[in-house]
């Protein structure tokens, strides 16, 4: 998955009140109870390195 795809997914989930938060232990998600099972599975399959790169692009 590319950084642009990851960024698109993060933006799509943000509309559903799911937010990515960078912590010292890595990127964690807040509000995942708003997602369906398949969406949560997709979100958890994204590697931490790609999540961090997408968050850097957002700034």
C-alpha positions, 0 to 999 in steps of 0.5 A: 500500500502506498502512502497516498492510499494510506492517507486516503484511508485515514481521511475516509475513517476520520469522517467516521470519527476514527483518528490516528494518534502518534504515540512513543510506542507507535500509531494508535487509533481512537474511535475504532468502535465506529468501524465494521469488522472488515474496516478494522481488519484493513486498518490493522493491516497497514504497517506502522511505517506507512502510518507514520509516513502518512501522518508526516504528509498530513502536517 
